[in-house]
Amino acid sequence: MTATRPAGDTDRRRQSTHAAHDAPGGPGEELLRAIVEASGEGVVLCDTDGVVVMVNAAAARMAPEIVPGRPAASGGAAALFGHDHPEGDSREVGRGDLRLRVRREAFGVAHHAWYLRDVTAESARTDALLAERRRTEFLVEAGRRLSASLNTRRCARTAVELAVSFLADAAMVVLPPAGRRQAGWLRSVAGQHSLQEGAVPAASTAQVPGLAEALAGFPPVPSRWLDPGQAPQWLLPEGFGQAGHLLVTPLPGNGVPAGALVLARREGGPAFDEEAEILVRVFAARAGAAISAAALYQEQSATNAILIRDLLPPALPALAGMELAGSLRSAQQAGLIGGDFYDLYLPAPGAPGEPLVVLGDVCGKGARAAVLAGQVRQSLRTLLLLERRPERLMSLLNRSLLASPSPNPYVTLVLGALRAGQRGHVLLDLAVAGHPPPLILRRDGTVQEAGAGGSLLGALQETVLTPVTVDLAPGEMCLLYSDGITEAVGGPTGREMYGGQRLKNALSTCAGMPVSAAVERLEQISTEWLAGDVQDDRALLAVQARPAR
């Protein structure tokens, strides 16, 4: 560290020194010596040859080998008094446990002085401040990176990469045994870009003192310094060399064990002192919380996936003489389910009956509506064991909804029994309860409304229905849809309702298309109309009599 004094200061010092010596009646030599001796800054006065003329008490304490009559740069003091030291500049020199700041000043032509200042405590405070700043920056970066993922493996990978960058030469995260059989681990080594991973039998973790307890998570265990000779072969990376220091630290989770962090430093490196252990434990707490949160999220996601699986619409197979296609879009972009639904019920192999299609809309949105929609679908599946006529199914389902504990068990529904007609025709026996009537697309592009209608389900004790049978010639299509399609608000102004007429016009342009292409086109038109402002669930289900070859 060097500080340069302006040249003018040195010239003024020389002038003031000459004046002090030359002024008649000025301070005597003894007084000047007393002033120099009383200074807390070390002063070494030398002649032009560098021979020490005077040493004050402070300088003698800092550099005892400096004595008058000998060159200042002799012996162990050579590092302090270099001949190339610029006049007026300051630099810091280490002497054992001391840190000295040295400055050279000229006094006239015949003398120059060296000023020594003990900055050991000041440097220690600065070093401590810089070290604390580096630790803080490391923990801030660790928090940012660890919170960036909800994947257990990615969090563990981030933890070992961070640990190797600041805490150790090698780091390993050992995760709790899965199914009490295998404990997975991930490891990173300084200087190696690839991540190592594997698994060990749960019983093998007992070979490392403190590791089994850390993985158990209860009771809490402190960090453990290990003798490298106690480390089993699997604990250290291949080619790592002799480990000088090992530290095992638990990764505390949010009420559940998140694993353990194993750190290794090579032989000859610094040991894990108390300060390093505190930093490791703070880092381990953050890493453990991130890994635990990721594990909990993945567990909940897996549970949600299982629950949602039966609420998603089924795959629609090709049936004899007819093709089916559907589309379902939830109003909540984060979810796949909502209050709109469609389904296909096929009779058991060898059992009598026709395939039945259903499209419905329950009251509400999101998960609550999806639960009610799932109940309706399961109720229909059960009722089909007793009855397969659409109008009778509607009546039975209405009674079931009235007995439901749901606060608003209101459902609109379209049921259609599919029958094969003559000459490739398809017959649909339709029953509609409070739902928009299906649309029929004829081969010439004409669009008609089915005449079926009826009352809302779950509201009245008795249902009023007007069933109808629709005859589809080869290539013709019947479209079932929810009110999320026709009531979508958007368009050029962002305030227009899509409406039934626009849907009819769009459907008429699908004449001659395969049913899957027609449904995809209608869904795309609806999405473009909304321009990203999704307001309600949207469902489409189309049945097409297979076109003649």
N, C-alpha and C positions, 0 to 999 in steps of 0.2 A: 504494500500500500504506500503510495508516494504522493506527497503534497508539495507543490512548488510555491515558493515565496516570491512575490514580485521583486524585480531587481532593485527598485527604488527603496524598498525596506532595508535591503542589505547596505546600500550606500548610506542611508540615514544612520544605520547602526554604527558604521565605521566613523562617520562624522561625529556622532555623539560620544563614541569611545575616545577619539582623539581629544575632544573637548574636555572629557572627564579627566584625562591624564594631564592635559596642558593647562587647564584653568588654574590660576593661582588661588590658593586657599581651598581647593576642591577636597573631596573626601580622601582620606588617607588609605594606604594599601591595606592596613589592618581592618578598617571598616568595610572596605569592598570585599575582603576575604570573608568577613563575618556574614555579610549579606549573602554571598554565594553559598556558604556552608548552611545557612538557614533555609535555603531553597529546597522544596520537595522534589524538584527536577534535578536529575544527575547532570553535573557539569564537569567536563574534562577539557582543560586548557592545554593546548599543544603549541610548540614553536613551528617554524617553517619546515623543520625536518621531521615533524610528526612525533617528536619526543614530548612526553607528558611533562608539563610544568606544574600543574595543579589538578587535584582531584577532590571534589567535595564529598561529604559523607554519603549522600544519596547515591552517587555514582559508585562509590566503593562498595555499597551494599548490593548493587545490581551486578557489578563486575569486579569482584575482589582481586582479580589478577592484574588490574590496572594500578600501576604505582608510578610516582614521579621519577623522572630520570630515565625511563625506558620508553621505547616507541609504543604508541597506543595500539598499533595494529599487530603487535607481537603476541605469540602464544594463542590462547583461546579467544582473544578479543579481536582476532583478524576479521571475523564476520561482522563485527560491529563497525569497525573503522576502515572501510575500504577506501583506497586512494581515488577510485573513480566515482565516489559519492558526490553528486552535484551540490554545490553550495546552496543552502536555503531549502533543499528538498528534504522531505521526511519519508522514512521507510520503516517497516516493521520487521523485526528479527526475533526468531525464537531462540531462547537460551534455557534449555531444560524445561522446567515448569513455568518459566517466565516468558512473557511476550513484551518486548521493548520497542518503543518507537524512537528512532535515532534521527537527529537533525544536525547538520554541520553549518556553522556560521564563521565568517572571517572577521578578524578584528585588526585592522591596520594591515601592515605588510608582514609583520613578524609573527603574528599569532593567529590561531583559529581555535574555535571551541566546538566540542561535541556535546549536544544536549540529549540526555537519556530520560525517557519517561516510561514508567511501568504501566502498561495498558492490559495486563493480564486479565483483570476482572472485567474491564470494558470489553475486551475481545471475547471473553467467556459469555458475557451477556449478549453480545451480538451473535455469537455462534448459536447460543441457546434460542435466541429469537428466530434466526434463520432456520434452525432445525424444527422448531415448533411450526413455523410457516410451511415447511415442506411436509410435515406430518398432517397439518390441516388440509393442505392442497390434496394430499393423497387420500384422505378420508372423504373429502368433497367429491373427488373423481370416483372413488369407490362407490359412494352413495348414488351418484348419477348413473354409473354403468350397471350397478347391481339392480337398480329399479327399472332398467330399460327392458326387462324381459320377464315373462311369467312362465318360462320353461325351465324345469329343474336342471337339466343338463347344461343349458346355456348359463344359468346362474352359477353353477359349480365351475364351469369353464372360466367364467369371468373372475371368480374368486381366486383361482390358482394363478391366472395370468397377472392379476393385480398383486398378489402376494409375492410372486417372483420378481416383479418390477421394483419392489421397494423393501420387502421384509426378509427375503431369504434367497438362497441359490436354487432351491427346489421346493415345490409346494404340492401337497396332495390333499384333495378333499375326499374323505371316505363317507359315503352315504349310508344311512341305516339299512340293515339287512332287509331285503325284500322277501317276505314270506318266511323270515327267520332262517334263511338258508345261505344266501349270498349277500355280501356287502360290496356294492359297486364303488369304484374309485376313479378319479380323474387326477392326472398329474401333469405339471408343467415344470420345465427345467430352464434356467437362464441360458440364453444362447441357442436354444432349440425352438424352432417354429412350430413343430408338430406337437399335438397334445396326445399324451399316453392315457389309456384307459383300460380297465379290466375289472375283475371281481375276485374276491377271496371268500372262502367259507367263513361263515359267521364265527365259527370256533377259532379261526386263526387270528381274529382281532384280539384275543386274549393274550397273544404273544407280545403285544406292545403295551407296556404299563400305561394305564389311563385311557387307552383307546376304547375298550369295551364299555367302560363306564360312560365315556363321552357319547358313544353311540346309543346307549340306553336312555340318556337324557334325564334320568332321575336316579339318585339325587344329583344336584348340580356338582360338578367336579372342577377344581382349579386346573390351570395349565400345569403340564408336567415337563420338566427338563429330563431328557433321557441320556443315558450312556449309549453312545453309538454302537457299542458292542452288544447291546440288548436288541438292536433292530433286526428283525428277520429279513431275509433276502428280498422279499416282495415289497418291502417298505421303501427301499431306495432305488432310484432309476439305474438302469444298466449303464456302466461307463461313468457314473458320477464320481467315482473315486472314494477315498476315505472320508466319511462324514465326521466333521469336528463337533457339531452341535445339533441336537434334535429337540424339537418342542412340539408337544401335542396339546391342542387347544380345542375344547368343545365348541360346536356351533349351536348356540341356543336358538331354538325356534319359538314360534308363537304357541306355546303350550304343548308342542310335540318336538321330539329330537330332530334336528336338521342334519346331524352328522358330526364330523370332527375335521379339524384342519391340522395337518402334519407339516411342519416346516423343517428344512435341513439347510445348514450352512457348512461349506467345505472346511476341511482342516486348514488352520491358519487364519481363518476369518474371525470376525468379532463374535463373541459369545452372545447369547440372549440374556441381556441384563434385565433388571427390573423395569426400566423405562421402556425397553423394547417389548417386554411381555405385556405391559399396559396397552401399548399401541396395538399389539396383536389381538388382545382381547376385545378392544373396541372395534377393530376391523372384523373380528370373528362374529361379534354380535350383529353387525350389519349384514354380513354375508349369510349368517344363519337365518336372520329374519327374511332376507330375500329368497333363500332356498325354501324355507318353510312356506312362505306365501305362494311361491310357484307350485310347490307340491300340493297345497290346499286347492289352488286354482285348477290344477290338472285333475285332481280327484273330483272336484265339483263339475268340471267340464265333462269328465267321463260319465258321471251320474246323469247330468243333463242330456248327454247324447243318448243314453239308454232310454230315458224318459221321453225324449222328443221323437225317438225312432218310430214309435207307434202312432205319433200324432202327425207325422209327415204323410203326404198323399202317396198312394201306392204306385208302383209301375203299372202301366196300362198295356196289357198284352193285346195282340191282334186276335180277334174272335172270328169265328166262321162267318164269312160274308160281310164283315164290317171292320172298320178301323177306328181307334179311339186315340185322343190326345188331350192333354190337360196342361194348365199353367196355374201356379199359385204364387202370389207375391204378398208378403206380409207388410203391413204399414210400418212396423218397427224394423228398421234396416239391420239392427244387431241380432234379430231373431229370424228363424225360419218358419215360425208358426204364428197363427193368429186365429181370428174368429171365423174366417172363411175356410171351407174344406170341400173336398170331393173324394169319392171313393167308388170302388167297383166291388160288387159282391158276386162271386161265382158259386153256383151250386156245388155241393160235394160230388166227387166223381161217382157216377152211377145214380145220383139222386135226381128226382124230377125237379123241374123249375128252370127259369130263364135267368140269364145274367141281369143284374140290377145295377144301374148307375145312380149316384146321388150327388147333388151339389147343394150346399147349404151355407147359411150365414147366421151365426149366433149373436146375441147382444153383447157388445163390448169389443175390446181389442186386447192384443198381447197375450200373456201367459194365462190369465184368468179365462179369457174367451177360448183359448186353445184347449184348456181343460174341459170346458163345457162341450166344445166341438168333439173332443175325444169321447166324452160320455155319450153323445148322440150317436156317434159311429158305432160304439160298442153296443149300445142299446139296439140299434138296427140289426147288428149282426146276431144278437140273441133273438130278437123278434122274428128274424127270417127262419128260425127253426119252427115257428108256428104258422107263419103267414107270409106269402110272397106277393100278394096283390098290392099294388102301390097305394090305393085308397084306404085299404084296411090297415096297412102298415102306418099310414099317417095318423089314423085314429088311435092306434095302440101307442104310438110314440107320443102323441099329445097327452095321453093319460099318464105316461111315464114322466113327462116333463112337469106336469102339474104336481106330481108327488115328489119332485126333486127338491133337495134342501137349498139349491142355488137361489140367490136373491132375485135374479132376473133370468129365468129359464126360457127366454123367448127365442124362437128359432124360425127362420124362413127356410123353405126346403123345396127342392124339385127331385122327384123320384121317377125313374124311367125303367120299365122292364123291357128288355131287348128280345125281339123275336125275329126269326128269319122268315121272310115272305116268299112269294113266288117270283121267279125270273130275276133273282138277285136283289129283290127289294128287302128293306129292313123295316120292321114295325116297332114303334115305341109306344108303350102304354104309359102315358105321362100323368102324374098327379102333382099339382103345385099348391103349396101352402104359404101364402103371404109373400111369395117370391116373384121377381120379374119373370114374365112368361118366356119360355125358350123361343129362339128364332130358327126358322127353317130356311136354308139356302137351297134353292132349286138349281137345276142344271143351267138354266138360261140366265142366272144371276139375280133372279127375283128373290126377295127376302120376305117371309111371312112370319107372323106371330102365331104360336100355338095357342089354341083357344082355351087351354086349361087355366084354372084359377082356384083360389081357396083362401081360407083364413089362416092367420098366424098361429103357430103352434106354441103351447105353453101359456096361453092367455085365456082361452075360453074352454068351458067344460066340453062343448061339442064342436067338432070341426065341420066346416061347410066346404065341400070340395066339388069341383067340376072336372072330372078326369076326361082325357081325350087320347085318341090313338093317332099317331102321326105315321104316314107312309113315306119312306124315303126310297126313291128310285136310285139305281147305281150312280155314284158320284155325288148324290145330294147329301146334305149335312144338316144336323140339328145341333145348335149351340146353346149350352147352358152357361149362365154367367151370373155374377153377383153384382149388387148395386154399387160396389166400389168401382166398377167399370163406367157405368152410365152417370154416376154422381161425381166423378172426378172433376175438380175445378182447376182450370188452367187455360191453355190455349194462348193465342197471341197477346191478349190483355192480362192473362193470369187470373181472371175472375169469371170466366165462362164455364158453365157446366157442360160436360161432354154430351150427355143426353142420349136417348134411345135412337134418335134419327141418325146421328153420326155413326153409331155402332152399326145400324143397318146398312148405311152407305159403305162403311169399311168392309162389312161382311160380304156385300155384293161383289167387291173387287177380288174376293177369294174364290170365285167360281172356277172350277177346274183344278184347283190346287189340292195337293195331298192334305189330309186333315192336320198333320203335324205342322206343315208350313203355314196353313191358315191360322192356327192358334198362335204360332210364333209371330205372325204378322200383326194380328190383333193386339197381342200383348205389347209389341213394340210401338204401335200407334198410340196405345194408352199411355205408355211410359213417356213418349215424346210430348203428349198433351200435358202431362203433369210437370214436365221440365224439372224433374228432381224433387218436386214438392209432393211427397207421398203422403196422402191423407187417410187412406182406408185400405184394408185388405182387398185384394183383387183376385178373383178366381174365374177360370174359363175351363169348360169341359165340352168337347165336341165329339159327336158320333157321326160317322160317315158310312153310308152303304158303299161297299167296295166297288170302285169303278169297273165297268166292263172292259176287258182287254181288247 
